[in-house]
Amino acid sequence: MQEPSRIIIENYCLTHSSAKSRRLKRLVELSYDLSAEASDADAVFLEKLIDSEKDPEMKEALEDLNDFLFNY
């Protein structure tokens, strides 16, 4: 996963306090641990976020996270 994508998502998580930000934070943390595996529910959650994201920079970061976690 590209470091700029991690930074964008981590900044979002630091500035928002929601279930979405907590779950995203957990997924980013998983991206640091190659032995960890995300669940099917995580994949669905991330796909829904990507589909609904309006900010192009954040959308690209989420797509990068998705590719890293589920297409690695």
N, C-alpha and C positions, 0 to 999 in steps of 0.2 A: 504494500500500500504506500502511496506517495505521502511523504511527510506533510506537504502543504494541505492535503485533504484531512489528515489527522488534526492539524492545527485548527482548521476551519470548524470541524465538528467539536473538538474540545472547547474552543471558544464559545460555541453555541451552548454547550452543556454548562459552562461556567456562568453564563449570563441568563440562563433560564432555569426555573425550578418547576419541573413538570415530570409526569410519568414518561413522556417522550424523551426528555433530556436524560433522565436516569437510565433508560433503556439504551439510548445511543451511547452513553458513557460506557456502559457495560460491553457493548459491541466493539467499541474502539479499544477497550482494554483487552478484549479477546484477540484483536488484531496484533497485539504485541506478543502473544503466546501462541506459537505455531502448533503446540500440542493440544490446544483447546479447540473445541468444535461448537459452532453455533447450531441452534436447533432449527427445525423446519418452521416453527412459529416465528423465530427471529428473521428468517428469510422472507416470510409473508409480511411481517411488520416493516422491514426495510423496503420491500417492493412498493408497499402502499405509501410510504414516506416519499420515495422517489417520484411516484406518479403524481403526488399532490404538491410537491415542492415547487414554489414559484421563483425562488432566488436561484439564478443559474449557477453561481459559484457553489452554493450549498448542494444543489442537485448533483453537480459534478463530483463533489466530495462524497456524497452518499453513494453514487454509482461506483466510485473507486472502492469504497468500503465493501459494497456488495460484491464486486468482482473479486476482491481479495478474499473475503470470507467464504464465498460460495462457488467460486470458479477457479480457485487456486490449485 
